[in-house]
């Protein structure tokens, strides 16, 4: 499966998590693209750390307002009822636990929900950004990522080997192969995606997992 097709699978499945009554945060990278996959009936208030509450779809440069950017620097539209606030209020909402649902990318996730998404050992450190607050304070955290890295190594592990962003914070993982939930006992395979079977997912996942009784 090509990277483009894999991303489409992940984003189309992630869109099913979103309803219009939620305050949502989208992390930089793959989660930023989720706005392009939401139906017209799905109009959540998307909070960007830089102070925009009501992020809409991404816009090409020729249609953009230079003052309307998300936290990743992409030009975006705004939805009806949007607000512009300072970063102190934006992070106050995040730290206060007002974000109902957050989507973040990841380098690694452990079987118990530990998240590593900010630094590859040996690479230049760019800083954690707002990921710590989002991961620690969102009511529900969903990770969107490829199942394996470019070298074919598993990204869902028994224990993360990269520096952690936050401990036991991930509630759900969506890859191009599967949807996992995480509880106090570890990983639960909830759905198989894109034609992958359970045995193939086991072969591509370093951590052990249980099968949901209603596995689809």
C-alpha positions as CSV (number, residue, x, y, z in Angstrom):
1,X,0.0,0.0,0.0
2,X,1.4,3.4,-0.9
3,X,1.9,6.1,1.7
4,X,-0.9,8.2,0.2
5,X,-3.4,5.4,0.2
6,X,-2.4,4.4,3.7
7,X,-2.9,8.0,4.9
8,X,-6.4,8.0,3.3
9,X,-7.4,4.8,5.1
10,X,-6.2,6.3,8.4
11,X,-7.9,9.7,7.9
12,X,-11.2,8.3,6.6
13,X,-11.4,6.0,9.7
14,X,-10.4,8.8,12.0
15,X,-13.2,11.0,10.7
16,X,-15.7,8.6,12.2
17,X,-14.5,9.6,15.7
18,X,-15.7,13.2,15.2
19,X,-19.1,14.6,16.0
20,X,-20.2,18.2,15.9
21,X,-20.6,18.6,19.7
22,X,-16.9,18.1,20.5
23,X,-14.0,20.5,21.1
24,X,-11.2,18.9,19.1
25,X,-7.5,19.4,18.9
26,X,-5.4,18.3,15.9
27,X,-1.7,17.7,16.2
28,X,0.9,18.6,13.5
29,X,1.4,16.3,10.6
30,X,-1.2,13.7,9.6
31,X,-3.8,14.8,12.1
32,X,-3.8,18.3,10.5
33,X,-5.2,16.7,7.3
34,X,-8.3,15.4,9.1
35,X,-10.3,18.6,8.3
36,X,-10.3,17.6,4.7
37,X,-12.1,14.3,5.5
38,X,-14.9,15.6,7.6
39,X,-18.4,15.7,6.1
40,X,-20.4,18.9,6.0
41,X,-22.6,17.7,8.8
42,X,-19.5,17.3,11.0
43,X,-18.7,20.8,12.3
44,X,-16.8,20.4,15.6
45,X,-15.0,23.3,17.1
46,X,-11.3,22.6,16.4
47,X,-8.9,24.3,18.8
48,X,-5.5,25.3,17.6
49,X,-2.8,26.0,20.2
50,X,-1.9,29.3,18.5
51,X,-5.3,30.7,19.4
52,X,-7.9,29.8,16.7
53,X,-11.0,28.1,18.0
54,X,-13.0,27.0,15.0
55,X,-10.4,25.8,12.5
56,X,-12.0,24.9,9.1
57,X,-10.6,23.2,6.1
58,X,-7.1,23.9,4.7
59,X,-6.9,26.5,2.0
60,X,-4.6,27.0,-1.0
61,X,-2.3,30.0,-0.8
62,X,-4.3,32.1,-3.3
63,X,-7.5,31.7,-1.2
64,X,-5.9,32.2,2.2
65,X,-6.1,34.9,4.8
66,X,-2.6,35.4,6.1
67,X,-3.9,35.8,9.6
68,X,-5.7,32.4,9.6
69,X,-3.2,29.6,10.3
70,X,-3.3,26.5,12.4
71,X,-0.6,25.5,14.8
72,X,1.3,23.8,12.0
73,X,1.5,26.9,9.9
74,X,-1.1,25.8,7.3
75,X,-3.6,28.3,5.9
76,X,-7.1,27.4,7.1
77,X,-10.7,28.6,6.8
78,X,-12.8,29.2,9.9
79,X,-16.2,27.8,10.7
80,X,-19.2,29.9,11.8
81,X,-18.8,31.0,15.4
82,X,-15.0,30.8,15.4
83,X,-13.0,32.9,17.9
84,X,-9.5,34.2,18.0
85,X,-7.9,34.2,21.4
86,X,-4.3,34.5,22.8
87,X,-2.2,31.4,23.4
88,X,-2.6,31.8,27.2
89,X,-6.4,31.2,26.9
90,X,-5.9,28.5,24.3
91,X,-3.6,26.5,26.6
92,X,-5.8,27.3,29.5
93,X,-8.6,25.4,27.7
94,X,-6.2,22.5,27.0
95,X,-4.8,22.3,30.5
96,X,-8.2,22.8,32.0
97,X,-9.4,19.6,30.4
98,X,-11.9,21.2,28.1
99,X,-10.6,19.3,24.9
100,X,-13.0,16.4,24.4
101,X,-10.9,14.7,21.7
102,X,-7.4,15.1,20.5
103,X,-5.5,13.5,17.6
104,X,-1.7,13.3,17.6
105,X,0.8,11.5,15.5
106,X,3.5,9.2,17.0
107,X,6.8,7.6,16.5
108,X,6.0,4.9,19.0
109,X,3.1,3.8,21.3
110,X,3.4,1.2,24.0
111,X,0.9,-1.5,24.8
112,X,-0.2,0.5,27.8
113,X,-0.6,3.8,26.0
114,X,2.7,5.5,26.6
115,X,3.3,8.0,23.8
116,X,6.6,9.0,22.1
117,X,6.0,11.6,19.4
118,X,8.5,14.4,19.8
119,X,12.1,13.2,19.5
120,X,14.0,10.5,17.6
121,X,17.3,9.7,19.5
122,X,20.3,11.0,17.6
123,X,18.2,13.5,15.6
124,X,18.0,17.3,16.1
125,X,15.7,18.1,19.0
126,X,12.9,20.5,17.8
127,X,11.0,20.6,21.1
128,X,7.9,19.0,22.4
129,X,5.6,21.9,21.6
130,X,2.1,21.6,23.0
131,X,2.0,17.8,22.8
132,X,2.7,17.2,26.5
133,X,-0.3,19.3,27.6
134,X,-2.6,17.8,24.9
135,X,-1.6,14.3,25.7
136,X,-1.9,14.7,29.4
137,X,-5.1,16.7,29.6
138,X,-7.4,15.8,26.7
139,X,-10.4,13.7,27.7
140,X,-9.7,11.2,24.8
141,X,-6.5,10.9,22.9
142,X,-6.4,9.1,19.5
143,X,-3.1,8.5,17.8
144,X,-3.0,8.5,14.0
145,X,0.1,6.8,12.5
146,X,1.5,4.3,10.1
147,X,1.7,0.8,11.5
148,X,5.4,0.5,10.7
149,X,8.2,2.9,10.1
150,X,10.0,3.4,6.7
151,X,12.3,0.5,7.6
152,X,9.4,-1.8,8.3
153,X,9.8,-1.8,12.1
154,X,6.8,-2.0,14.3
155,X,5.7,1.3,15.9
156,X,3.3,-0.4,18.4
157,X,5.7,-1.8,21.0
158,X,5.7,-3.5,24.4
159,X,7.7,-0.6,25.7
160,X,8.7,2.6,23.9
161,X,12.4,3.1,23.2
162,X,12.2,6.8,22.3
163,X,11.8,9.6,24.8
164,X,8.2,9.7,26.1
165,X,5.8,12.6,25.6
166,X,3.4,11.3,28.3
167,X,2.7,8.2,30.2
168,X,-0.4,6.0,29.7
169,X,-2.3,8.7,27.9
170,X,-3.4,7.1,24.6
171,X,-6.9,5.7,24.4
172,X,-7.1,4.6,20.8
173,X,-4.6,3.9,17.9
174,X,-5.7,4.1,14.3
175,X,-3.2,2.8,11.6
176,X,-3.8,1.8,8.0
177,X,-4.0,-1.8,9.3
178,X,-6.1,-1.7,12.5
179,X,-7.9,0.1,15.2
180,X,-6.7,-0.6,18.8
181,X,-8.2,0.4,22.1
182,X,-6.0,0.5,25.2
183,X,-7.2,-0.3,28.7
184,X,-5.4,-1.0,32.0
185,X,-4.5,-4.5,30.7
186,X,-3.1,-3.4,27.4
187,X,-4.0,-3.4,23.7
188,X,-7.4,-4.6,22.3
189,X,-7.7,-5.1,18.6
190,X,-11.1,-3.5,17.8
191,X,-11.1,-3.4,14.0
192,X,-9.1,-4.7,11.1
193,X,-8.7,-2.3,8.1
194,X,-7.9,-2.3,4.4
195,X,-8.0,-6.1,4.1
196,X,-5.5,-6.9,6.8
197,X,-6.2,-10.1,8.7
198,X,-5.4,-10.7,12.4
199,X,-2.4,-12.8,11.7
200,X,-0.8,-10.1,9.5
201,X,-1.5,-7.5,12.2
202,X,0.2,-9.8,14.7
203,X,3.2,-10.1,12.5
204,X,3.5,-6.3,12.2
205,X,2.9,-5.5,15.8
206,X,5.7,-6.0,18.4
207,X,3.3,-5.8,21.4
208,X,0.8,-8.5,22.4
209,X,-2.9,-7.7,22.1
210,X,-6.3,-9.2,22.8
211,X,-9.2,-9.5,20.4
212,X,-12.3,-7.5,21.1
213,X,-15.4,-9.8,21.4
214,X,-17.1,-7.7,18.7
215,X,-14.0,-7.4,16.4
216,X,-15.0,-6.1,13.0
